[in-house]
Amino acid sequence: MKKNISVLLAAILMVSCLSACGLEGASKAAASSKLQIVTTIFPEYDWVMNILGDKANDVEVTMLLDNGVDLHSYQPTAEDIMKISSCDLFIYVGGESDEWVEDALKEATNIDMCVIDLLDVLGDSVKEEEVVEGMQEEEHHHEDEDADHEHEDADEHDHDHEEDEEEVEYDEHVWLSLKNAAMLTKSISNALQVIDKDNAEIYKANADSYISKLNALDKKYHDTVSSASKKTLLFGDRFPFRYMTDDYGLSYYAAFVGCSAETEASFETISFLAGKVDELSLNSIMTIEGPDHRIAETIVQNTTRKDQQILTMDSMQATTSKDVLGGATYLGIMEANLDVLSEVLN
């Protein structure tokens, strides 16, 4: 998944370095009319806008994934790299899908840039991707693995050790936990208070107010799950909601892991999930946002009752600038997800 953009970077930065930022340690707010903030995904963007509050008009905030391309397939354009290279604050998720970021940051022209890696902020609370019973595993490159076995014993041992380390993949969908959102909002606010000291108190107050709203919604989730008659979700789709389910003690079954590139489920996967629907007497089968619900529909057709409804939860992986203009907010989407969750669990 590594995206090699070094050549593109070199060409861009030969130009951008001619207009490097001001003196080391100087506040961007004092050196320029507008602070420059670049975020990769919608939740980061919305958190920033809530922290800025009335100061948003004084700041240029960019959301890179703004046209419906999700985190796992995004590749930066030349314009994207230019924005990152000279911004004051860059916020990204930090998982395997963001491997391109390392190259982008190596040549940054703003030596005072603050960078927030969401996974780094969350530290030990970041979860490895999980394959649960019945879930279809990703295809592996068996030819490459066979070639590795031809190496000499010592080299093979070292290679296998490195390969084991590389196989650990972390679940990138950290924003789907309201607890994580509160922690990440505070981290972003702290960074803005350092970058723009003149407005530090405003950023702190706005963040505190927003975190209170996140905590209140988190309590609503807890109350809903605590009083629910069912405690299991079943997704005929990818499953990016593990952080959410772990927060509230829910169980789940799904066709694929959250970062899967698979689009076709095997007969065994369909049969297993349909059997679980029957066994648990589930009234709903779930999907994530998007128009393709064929797997969920096939699961329904293979159950005994064949009358389960298909409900959708929004993982915010493809929220666009158009959605933002239409009023989409992180809290609003999480409220809507709670409504769906309440229906599924009762």
C-alpha positions in Angstrom: 0.0 0.0 0.0 3.1 2.2 0.2 2.6 5.2 -2.1 5.9 6.4 -3.6 5.7 10.2 -4.1 9.3 11.2 -3.6 9.9 12.3 -7.2 6.7 14.4 -7.1 7.7 15.9 -3.8 11.1 16.9 -5.1 9.7 18.8 -8.1 7.1 20.6 -5.9 9.4 21.5 -3.1 12.0 23.0 -5.4 9.3 25.7 -5.9 7.7 25.8 -2.5 11.0 26.2 -0.6 11.4 29.7 -2.2 8.5 30.9 -0.1 9.4 29.2 3.2 7.6 30.4 6.4 8.8 33.0 8.9 11.2 32.9 11.8 11.6 29.8 14.0 9.3 29.9 17.0 7.2 32.8 15.6 3.4 32.5 15.9 1.8 32.0 12.5 -1.0 34.3 13.6 1.5 37.1 14.0 3.4 36.4 10.8 0.5 36.0 8.5 -3.2 36.8 8.1 -4.4 33.3 8.3 -3.3 30.1 10.1 -3.0 27.1 7.7 -4.5 23.8 8.9 -4.6 20.6 6.8 -6.7 17.6 7.9 -7.0 14.3 6.0 -10.5 13.2 7.0 -13.9 14.7 7.9 -13.9 14.0 11.7 -10.6 15.8 12.1 -11.9 18.7 10.1 -15.1 19.0 12.1 -13.2 18.8 15.4 -10.9 21.6 14.3 -13.9 23.8 13.2 -15.6 23.3 16.6 -12.4 24.2 18.4 -11.9 27.3 16.2 -15.5 28.4 16.7 -15.9 32.1 15.8 -12.3 32.2 14.8 -12.8 29.8 11.8 -13.0 32.7 9.4 -9.5 33.7 10.4 -8.1 30.3 9.6 -7.7 28.3 6.3 -8.8 24.7 7.0 -8.4 22.1 4.3 -10.0 18.6 4.3 -8.0 16.5 1.8 -10.4 13.6 1.5 -13.3 15.9 0.4 -14.7 14.2 -2.7 -15.9 10.8 -1.5 -12.6 8.8 -1.8 -12.1 7.0 1.4 -9.0 6.8 3.6 -7.9 3.4 2.3 -7.7 4.3 -1.4 -6.7 8.0 -1.2 -3.6 9.2 -3.0 -2.4 12.8 -2.5 -2.3 15.2 -5.5 0.5 17.7 -6.1 -1.8 20.4 -4.7 -2.4 18.4 -1.5 1.4 17.9 -1.0 2.0 21.6 -1.5 -0.6 22.5 1.2 0.9 20.0 3.7 4.5 21.2 3.1 3.8 24.7 4.2 0.9 24.4 6.7 1.1 25.2 10.4 -0.9 22.2 11.7 -1.3 18.9 9.9 -3.6 16.2 11.3 -3.8 12.6 9.9 -4.8 9.2 11.1 -1.4 7.5 11.1 -2.3 3.9 10.0 -1.2 1.9 7.0 -3.4 4.0 4.7 -1.3 7.0 5.6 2.1 5.6 4.7 2.5 8.3 2.1 2.6 10.9 4.9 6.2 10.0 5.8 7.5 11.1 2.5 5.4 14.3 2.5 6.7 15.4 5.9 10.4 14.8 5.1 10.5 17.8 2.9 8.2 20.1 4.7 9.2 23.8 4.3 7.6 25.1 7.5 10.1 24.1 10.2 7.5 25.1 12.9 4.8 22.8 11.6 2.9 20.9 14.3 1.9 17.4 13.3 -0.8 15.3 15.0 -0.9 11.5 14.3 -4.2 10.2 15.8 -2.8 6.8 16.5 0.2 8.2 18.3 -2.0 10.4 20.4 -4.1 7.4 21.5 -1.1 5.2 22.1 -1.8 1.9 23.8 -5.5 2.2 23.3 -5.1 1.7 19.5 -6.4 -1.8 18.6 -5.1 -4.3 16.2 -7.4 -5.4 13.4 -9.4 -8.4 14.6 -10.7 -11.4 12.6 -13.7 -12.8 14.4 -15.4 -16.1 13.8 -16.9 -16.4 10.3 -15.2 -13.4 9.0 -13.6 -13.7 5.5 -9.8 -13.2 5.7 -7.8 -11.1 3.2 -6.1 -12.9 0.4 -2.3 -13.1 0.8 0.5 -13.2 -1.8 1.4 -16.8 -1.5 4.0 -16.6 -4.3 6.0 -14.1 -2.4 5.8 -16.3 0.7 7.0 -19.4 -1.2 10.0 -17.4 -2.6 11.0 -16.4 1.0 11.4 -20.1 1.9 14.2 -20.4 -0.6 16.5 -18.2 1.4 19.2 -19.5 3.6 18.1 -20.6 7.1 19.6 -17.6 8.9 18.3 -15.0 6.4 14.9 -16.8 6.4 14.7 -16.5 10.2 15.4 -12.8 10.1 13.0 -12.2 7.2 10.2 -14.1 8.9 10.7 -12.1 12.1 10.4 -8.9 10.1 7.4 -10.2 8.2 5.7 -11.1 11.5 6.1 -7.5 12.6 4.8 -6.2 9.3 1.7 -8.4 9.5 0.4 -6.5 12.6 -2.2 -4.1 11.2 -3.9 -1.6 13.4 -7.6 -0.6 13.2 -7.5 2.9 11.8 -11.1 3.8 12.5 -10.4 5.5 15.9 -12.8 8.4 15.3 -15.8 6.1 15.7 -15.2 6.0 19.5 -16.6 9.1 21.3 -14.1 8.6 24.0 -11.3 8.8 21.4 -12.9 11.8 19.9 -12.8 13.6 23.2 -9.1 12.8 23.7 -8.2 13.8 20.2 -10.2 17.1 20.4 -8.2 18.0 23.5 -4.9 17.2 21.7 -5.8 19.4 18.7 -6.9 22.2 21.0 -3.5 22.0 22.9 -1.7 22.2 19.6 -3.7 25.3 18.5 -3.1 27.0 21.8 0.7 26.6 21.2 0.6 27.7 17.6 -1.8 30.7 18.1 -1.2 31.9 21.7 -3.2 35.0 21.2 -6.4 33.0 20.9 -5.4 30.1 23.2 -8.1 30.8 25.8 -10.8 30.8 23.1 -9.6 27.4 21.7 -9.5 25.9 25.2 -13.0 27.1 26.1 -14.4 25.9 22.7 -12.7 22.5 23.1 -14.0 22.1 26.7 -17.6 22.9 25.5 -17.4 20.5 22.6 -15.9 17.7 24.7 -18.8 18.1 27.1 -21.2 17.4 24.2 -19.1 14.3 23.2 -19.3 13.0 26.8 -23.0 13.6 26.9 -23.5 11.6 23.7 -21.2 8.9 25.0 -23.6 8.6 28.0 -26.6 8.3 25.7 -24.8 5.4 23.9 -24.1 3.7 27.3 -27.7 4.1 28.4 -29.1 2.8 25.1 -26.9 -0.3 25.1 -27.5 -1.0 28.8 -31.2 -1.1 28.3 -31.2 -3.0 25.0 -32.6 -6.5 24.6 -29.9 -7.6 22.2 -26.1 -7.1 22.5 -24.9 -8.3 19.1 -24.5 -6.6 15.7 -24.2 -8.4 12.4 -22.7 -6.6 9.4 -23.0 -7.8 5.9 -20.2 -5.6 5.0 -16.8 -4.3 6.2 -16.7 -3.6 9.9 -15.1 -0.3 11.0 -17.0 0.0 14.2 -14.9 -2.1 16.6 -13.9 0.9 18.7 -17.5 1.7 19.2 -18.6 -1.8 20.0 -15.7 -2.3 22.5 -16.6 1.0 24.3 -20.1 -0.4 25.1 -19.5 -4.1 25.5 -21.2 -5.2 22.3 -20.4 -8.3 20.3 -20.3 -8.4 16.5 -20.1 -10.6 13.4 -19.1 -9.2 10.0 -18.2 -10.3 6.5 -14.8 -8.4 6.4 -12.5 -6.4 8.7 -12.8 -2.6 8.5 -9.9 -2.0 6.1 -10.7 -4.9 3.8 -10.6 -4.4 0.0 -12.8 -7.4 -0.5 -16.1 -6.9 -2.2 -17.3 -10.4 -2.8 -18.2 -12.7 0.2 -17.6 -16.4 -0.1 -20.4 -19.0 0.2 -19.0 -20.0 3.6 -19.1 -16.4 4.9 -22.7 -15.9 3.7 -23.8 -19.2 5.2 -22.2 -18.5 8.5 -23.7 -15.0 8.9 -27.1 -16.2 7.8 -26.9 -19.0 10.4 -26.0 -16.4 13.1 -29.0 -14.3 12.2 -31.2 -17.3 12.7 -29.4 -18.5 15.9 -29.6 -15.0 17.5 -33.1 -14.1 16.2 -31.7 -10.9 14.8 -34.2 -8.6 13.1 -31.7 -6.4 11.3 -28.6 -6.9 9.2 -26.3 -3.9 9.0 -24.1 -2.2 6.4 -21.9 0.9 6.2 -22.6 3.9 4.0 -22.6 3.3 0.3 -25.0 2.0 -2.4 -23.9 -1.6 -2.5 -25.8 -3.8 -0.1 -25.7 -7.0 -2.1 -23.9 -9.0 0.6 -26.5 -8.0 3.3 -29.3 -8.8 0.8 -27.8 -12.2 0.1 -27.6 -13.0 3.8 -31.2 -12.1 4.3 -32.2 -14.4 1.4 -30.3 -17.3 3.1 -32.0 -16.9 6.5 -35.0 -18.9 7.6 -37.4 -15.9 7.9 -36.0 -13.9 5.0 -37.6 -10.7 6.4 -34.8 -8.9 8.2 -34.4 -5.2 7.6 -31.1 -3.8 6.3 -30.0 -0.7 8.3 -26.9 1.5 7.6 -24.5 3.1 10.0 -22.2 5.9 8.7 -18.5 5.4 9.4 -17.7 8.8 8.0 -15.0 7.4 5.6 -16.4 9.1 2.5 -18.0 12.3 3.9 -17.5 15.1 1.3 -17.2 18.9 1.3 -20.7 18.9 -0.2 -21.9 17.0 2.8 -20.3 19.6 5.1 -21.9 22.4 3.2 -25.2 20.5 3.6 -24.8 20.6 7.4 -23.0 17.3 8.2 -21.3 17.3 11.5 -19.5 14.6 13.5 -21.9 14.9 16.4 -24.9 14.8 14.0 -23.7 11.6 12.3 -22.9 9.9 15.6 -26.4 10.9 16.9 -27.9 9.3 13.7 -25.8 6.2 14.3 -27.2 5.9 17.8 -30.7 6.0 16.4 -29.9 3.1 14.1 -28.1 1.2 16.9 -31.1 1.6 19.2 -33.4 0.1 16.5 -31.0 -2.8 15.9 -30.6 -3.7 19.5 -34.3 -3.7 20.4 
